[in-house]
Amino acid sequence: MKCIKMMVSKTYCNFLMYLMAFFGFCLFTESVSAQSNQYKIYKSKLLQCGEANFQVISQCDDSNEGTESGSAGPFRASCLSSQLAINWKGQQKILNFPMATTQQKKILASKGYVLKPETKVGDWSPQSLACGQAAGISGHFVVINQATTNDINHEYHGKGSLSDEPVLLNLNGTFTSETLKAKIYALLKQDQVKISKVIGANAIFADEK
């Protein structure tokens, strides 16, 4: 009789543990589902530049969309990620935002900026892409314009700034050399760069589809 009671007690305990595990899994699943439903994919228009196509794809918080509006459209609280998809002669490449050279990362870190995939107010985020050409430079290049999200009036300006010194890409998605970058910067200041096309890439503000 004692053995039967022990078996019943053990079975009951196992049943309770099973129920706890089951309900815990259900709550976890519901939480993950709610989190995934909170975010929406936003895609910029395609930038065709020479033999390459560029597109910004952002996954942003959609829970409070349209509650506030700015000159560029509704604000969003944050983006989990923003990426630049590149198709050059059939070769695919993905680059993550914020985008910066090693030197820029060091300078921005010294100014208190942390460059990370998730974008919130005050973080650097993509603004636009431009296809450029200039005399004395072979082929096309892409200018990556970035700025601090919803905080442009407090944005750092100077050496290493992602708005004052935009990232420049070759069509295959690699960073231009320092020599070529310096030359293009000088031509940009002299308004000697021909910009054939510009697309918006700011998913924090508005749907660019």
C-alpha positions as CSV (number, residue, x, y, z in Angstrom):
1,M,0.0,0.0,0.0
2,K,2.9,2.3,0.9
3,C,4.5,1.6,-2.4
4,I,1.3,2.4,-4.3
5,K,1.0,5.8,-2.5
6,M,4.6,6.6,-3.4
7,M,4.0,5.7,-7.0
8,V,0.8,7.9,-7.1
9,S,2.7,10.7,-5.4
10,K,5.6,10.5,-7.9
11,T,3.2,10.3,-10.9
12,Y,1.3,13.4,-9.6
13,C,4.6,15.3,-9.2
14,N,5.7,14.3,-12.7
15,F,2.3,15.5,-14.0
16,L,2.7,18.9,-12.2
17,M,6.2,19.3,-13.7
18,Y,4.9,18.5,-17.1
19,L,2.1,21.1,-16.8
20,M,4.6,23.7,-15.6
21,A,6.9,23.0,-18.5
22,F,4.0,23.0,-21.0
23,F,2.6,26.4,-19.8
24,G,6.2,27.8,-19.7
25,F,6.7,26.8,-23.3
26,C,3.3,28.3,-24.3
27,L,4.2,31.7,-22.6
28,F,7.7,31.7,-24.3
29,T,6.2,30.9,-27.7
30,E,3.6,33.7,-27.2
31,S,6.3,36.1,-26.2
32,V,8.5,35.3,-29.2
33,S,5.4,35.5,-31.5
34,A,4.4,38.9,-30.1
35,Q,8.0,40.2,-30.5
36,S,8.3,39.0,-34.1
37,N,4.9,40.5,-35.0
38,Q,6.0,43.8,-33.6
39,Y,8.6,44.2,-36.3
40,K,8.1,44.8,-40.0
41,I,10.5,44.7,-43.0
42,Y,11.0,47.9,-44.9
43,K,12.9,48.1,-48.2
44,S,14.2,51.1,-50.0
45,K,13.9,51.5,-53.7
46,L,16.7,49.9,-55.8
47,L,19.7,52.0,-56.6
48,Q,21.1,51.0,-59.9
49,C,24.6,52.2,-60.2
50,G,26.8,51.0,-63.1
51,E,26.7,47.2,-63.1
52,A,25.4,46.9,-59.5
53,N,22.1,47.2,-57.6
54,F,21.9,48.4,-54.0
55,Q,19.0,48.2,-51.6
56,V,18.6,49.0,-47.9
57,I,16.5,46.4,-46.0
58,S,15.5,47.3,-42.4
59,Q,13.5,45.4,-39.7
60,C,11.8,48.0,-37.6
61,D,9.4,48.3,-34.7
62,D,5.9,48.7,-36.1
63,S,4.0,48.7,-32.8
64,N,3.5,52.5,-32.6
65,E,3.7,53.4,-36.3
66,G,2.0,56.7,-37.1
67,T,1.7,58.0,-33.6
68,E,4.2,60.8,-34.4
69,S,5.1,62.3,-37.7
70,G,8.0,64.3,-39.0
71,S,8.8,65.9,-42.3
72,A,9.8,62.5,-43.7
73,G,6.8,60.5,-42.4
74,P,5.9,58.5,-39.3
75,F,8.5,57.9,-36.6
76,R,9.4,54.4,-35.4
77,A,10.8,53.6,-32.0
78,S,13.7,51.4,-33.2
79,C,15.0,49.1,-35.9
80,L,16.5,45.7,-35.0
81,S,18.7,45.9,-38.0
82,S,19.4,47.7,-41.3
83,Q,21.4,46.0,-44.1
84,L,22.7,47.0,-47.5
85,A,22.0,44.3,-50.1
86,I,24.4,44.4,-53.1
87,N,24.1,42.6,-56.4
88,W,27.2,43.1,-58.5
89,K,27.4,41.1,-61.7
90,G,25.3,38.4,-60.1
91,Q,27.4,38.3,-57.0
92,Q,25.5,38.9,-53.7
93,K,26.8,40.7,-50.7
94,I,25.3,42.0,-47.5
95,L,26.7,44.9,-45.4
96,N,25.4,46.0,-42.0
97,F,24.5,49.5,-40.8
98,P,25.8,51.6,-39.2
99,M,28.7,51.5,-41.7
100,A,32.1,53.0,-40.9
101,T,35.8,52.5,-41.5
102,T,38.0,51.2,-38.7
103,Q,39.3,54.8,-38.1
104,Q,35.8,56.2,-38.0
105,K,34.7,53.6,-35.5
106,K,37.6,54.6,-33.2
107,I,36.8,58.3,-33.5
108,L,33.1,57.8,-32.9
109,A,33.7,55.6,-29.9
110,S,35.8,58.4,-28.4
111,K,32.7,60.6,-28.9
112,G,30.5,58.2,-27.0
113,Y,28.8,56.5,-30.0
114,V,28.3,52.8,-29.9
115,L,27.8,51.4,-33.4
116,K,25.5,48.4,-33.1
117,P,22.9,46.7,-35.4
118,E,19.9,47.9,-33.4
119,T,19.0,51.5,-34.1
120,K,17.3,53.8,-31.6
121,V,17.0,57.6,-31.1
122,G,20.4,59.2,-31.3
123,D,22.0,56.2,-33.1
124,W,23.6,56.4,-36.6
125,S,21.3,55.1,-39.3
126,P,21.2,55.0,-43.1
127,Q,19.7,58.1,-44.8
128,S,20.3,57.8,-48.5
129,L,22.4,56.2,-51.2
130,A,23.8,58.1,-54.2
131,C,25.5,56.9,-57.3
132,G,28.4,59.0,-58.3
133,Q,31.0,59.6,-61.0
134,A,33.8,62.1,-61.3
135,A,36.4,63.2,-63.9
136,G,39.7,61.3,-63.4
137,I,38.0,58.5,-61.5
138,S,37.3,55.3,-63.3
139,G,33.7,53.9,-63.2
140,H,31.0,54.6,-60.6
141,F,31.1,54.7,-56.8
142,V,28.3,54.8,-54.2
143,V,28.0,57.4,-51.4
144,I,26.4,56.1,-48.2
145,N,24.8,59.0,-46.3
146,Q,24.1,58.3,-42.6
147,A,22.9,60.5,-39.7
148,T,21.9,60.2,-36.1
149,T,18.2,59.1,-35.8
150,N,15.8,61.8,-34.8
151,D,18.7,63.6,-33.2
152,I,20.3,65.5,-36.1
153,N,20.6,68.8,-34.2
154,H,22.9,67.1,-31.6
155,E,24.9,65.1,-34.2
156,Y,28.7,65.0,-34.0
157,H,30.3,66.9,-36.9
158,G,34.0,66.8,-37.7
159,K,36.7,64.2,-38.5
160,G,35.2,60.7,-38.6
161,S,31.6,61.9,-38.7
162,L,29.5,59.6,-40.9
163,S,27.6,62.6,-42.3
164,D,30.6,64.8,-42.9
165,E,32.8,62.0,-44.2
166,P,30.3,59.6,-45.8
167,V,31.3,56.0,-46.5
168,L,32.3,55.4,-50.1
169,L,31.8,52.0,-51.7
170,N,33.1,50.4,-54.9
171,L,30.4,48.7,-56.9
172,N,31.4,45.3,-55.6
173,G,30.7,46.4,-52.0
174,T,34.2,47.0,-50.8
175,F,35.3,50.3,-49.3
176,T,37.2,52.6,-51.6
177,S,40.9,53.0,-50.9
178,E,42.0,55.9,-48.6
179,T,43.7,57.6,-51.6
180,L,40.5,57.4,-53.8
181,K,38.3,58.5,-50.8
182,A,40.4,61.6,-50.2
183,K,40.2,62.5,-53.9
184,I,36.4,62.0,-54.0
185,Y,35.9,64.0,-50.8
186,A,37.8,66.9,-52.4
187,L,35.7,66.7,-55.5
188,L,32.5,66.6,-53.4
189,K,33.5,69.8,-51.7
190,Q,34.1,71.4,-55.0
191,D,30.8,70.1,-56.4
192,Q,32.7,68.2,-59.0
193,V,31.0,64.9,-58.5
194,K,28.2,63.9,-60.8
195,I,25.3,62.3,-58.9
196,S,23.2,60.3,-61.3
197,K,20.7,58.9,-58.9
198,V,19.8,59.2,-55.2
199,I,17.4,57.0,-53.2
200,G,16.0,57.4,-49.7
201,A,17.0,54.7,-47.2
202,N,15.6,56.0,-43.9
203,A,13.3,53.3,-42.5
204,I,13.1,55.0,-39.1
205,F,10.9,57.7,-40.6
206,A,9.0,56.3,-43.5
207,D,8.2,53.3,-45.6
208,E,10.4,53.6,-48.7
209,K,8.7,50.8,-50.7
